[in-house]
Amino acid sequence: MLSFATSAEDLLRSRFALSPVFELGCLLRRLAGRDEALPADWAARLGPVFARLRRDPALAAVLALHTARSGADFIAPPPRGLAQTWEEDLAAVRATPPAVARREIDGLLRRAPAREPRAAEVLASAEVVETVAAALDRAWHALLAPEWPQLRAVCERDVVHRVGVIGARGWQVAVEELHPALAWRGGRLTLPMSGPDLEVDLAGSRALLLVQLATPASTSQLARSLGLAPGAVGDHLAVLRGAGLLARARSGRSVLYRRTALGDALVRGRAEA
């Protein structure tokens, strides 16, 4: 069981957002048979296109970065609002520092080695960020771009609906309706998941740190932007990192923190086991 202790501060800073790259990742997982099946008409229409794309070693590498429980963070940059575009998402992927990508890939492959040699070769290359970004771009235009205007409209209508639910029935109902496994009881948001139980107390300012880390930042940068003491920020970052919500990597002389996939999911108001 994964449990997050929430507060009024967390709710005040919550928002809805759309992410083209996140939706593409979900579609690729379903086409690859790693999640629930697509509706029959979608499977019939997109299955042959995906089969052709999957012959590309670069897309095989993308699929290797999606594991059963999580995946590499850099291929799913967090959304910043409802107007997020594919071009913005792709630029964020391409802007990933090579050292950050290498750290994430190596850590992921230690837990779940790539099954296909051609995918492993791509993931080991020095140009892995650009190669993966280009594969994502090809997959986007072949699979999801033609459908995106309609899908975005559906998602925007859903946001309007959920805002209405918040006004009529409160945040608890709105959050719990995001996923059948989510539950909010006694100030805690819980999600059943395999592995040991984990409880995280966001403690208000920790939630703010998660929101601020839509892009990587150092302790001093966060302290300046939030008006907090660097020592306090460092303590909160250590707790969030220990809970699996943040990762860190050195960039030059600085240590940059960034959200993990789990941290992104919490900020989005939904979680994935």
URTA-V981154 format. One record per residue. N is the residue number from 0. SS is DSSP state (alpha for helix, beta for strand, coil for the rest). Layout:
BEGIN
N:SS
N:SS
END
This chain:
BEGIN
0:coil
1:beta
2:beta
3:beta
4:beta
5:coil
6:coil
7:alpha
8:alpha
9:alpha
10:alpha
11:alpha
12:coil
13:coil
14:coil
15:coil
16:coil
17:coil
18:coil
19:alpha
20:alpha
21:alpha
22:alpha
23:alpha
24:alpha
25:alpha
26:alpha
27:alpha
28:alpha
29:alpha
30:alpha
31:coil
32:coil
33:coil
34:coil
35:coil
36:coil
37:coil
38:coil
39:alpha
40:alpha
41:alpha
42:alpha
43:alpha
44:alpha
45:alpha
46:alpha
47:alpha
48:alpha
49:alpha
50:alpha
51:alpha
52:alpha
53:coil
54:coil
55:coil
56:alpha
57:alpha
58:alpha
59:alpha
60:alpha
61:alpha
62:alpha
63:alpha
64:coil
65:beta
66:coil
67:coil
68:coil
69:coil
70:beta
71:coil
72:alpha
73:alpha
74:alpha
75:coil
76:coil
77:coil
78:coil
79:coil
80:coil
81:coil
82:coil
83:coil
84:coil
85:alpha
86:alpha
87:alpha
88:alpha
89:alpha
90:alpha
91:alpha
92:alpha
93:alpha
94:coil
95:coil
96:coil
97:alpha
98:alpha
99:alpha
100:alpha
101:alpha
102:alpha
103:alpha
104:alpha
105:alpha
106:alpha
107:alpha
108:alpha
109:alpha
110:alpha
111:coil
112:coil
113:coil
114:coil
115:coil
116:alpha
117:alpha
118:alpha
119:alpha
120:alpha
121:alpha
122:alpha
123:alpha
124:coil
125:coil
126:coil
127:alpha
128:alpha
129:alpha
130:alpha
131:alpha
132:alpha
133:alpha
134:alpha
135:alpha
136:alpha
137:alpha
138:alpha
139:alpha
140:alpha
141:alpha
142:alpha
143:alpha
144:alpha
145:alpha
146:alpha
147:alpha
148:alpha
149:alpha
150:alpha
151:alpha
152:alpha
153:alpha
154:alpha
155:alpha
156:alpha
157:alpha
158:alpha
159:alpha
160:alpha
161:alpha
162:alpha
163:alpha
164:alpha
165:alpha
166:alpha
167:alpha
168:alpha
169:coil
170:alpha
171:alpha
172:alpha
173:alpha
174:alpha
175:alpha
176:coil
177:coil
178:coil
179:coil
180:coil
181:beta
182:beta
183:beta
184:beta
185:coil
186:coil
187:beta
188:beta
189:beta
190:beta
191:coil
192:coil
193:coil
194:coil
195:coil
196:coil
197:beta
198:beta
199:beta
200:beta
201:coil
202:coil
203:coil
204:alpha
205:alpha
206:alpha
207:alpha
208:alpha
209:alpha
210:alpha
211:alpha
212:coil
213:coil
214:coil
215:coil
216:beta
217:coil
218:alpha
219:alpha
220:alpha
221:alpha
222:alpha
223:alpha
224:alpha
225:alpha
226:coil
227:coil
228:coil
229:alpha
230:alpha
231:alpha
232:alpha
233:alpha
234:alpha
235:alpha
236:alpha
237:alpha
238:alpha
239:alpha
240:alpha
241:alpha
242:coil
243:coil
244:coil
245:beta
246:beta
247:beta
248:beta
249:beta
250:beta
251:coil
252:coil
253:beta
254:beta
255:beta
256:beta
257:beta
258:beta
259:coil
260:alpha
261:alpha
262:alpha
263:alpha
264:alpha
265:alpha
266:alpha
267:alpha
268:coil
269:coil
270:coil
271:coil
272:coil
END
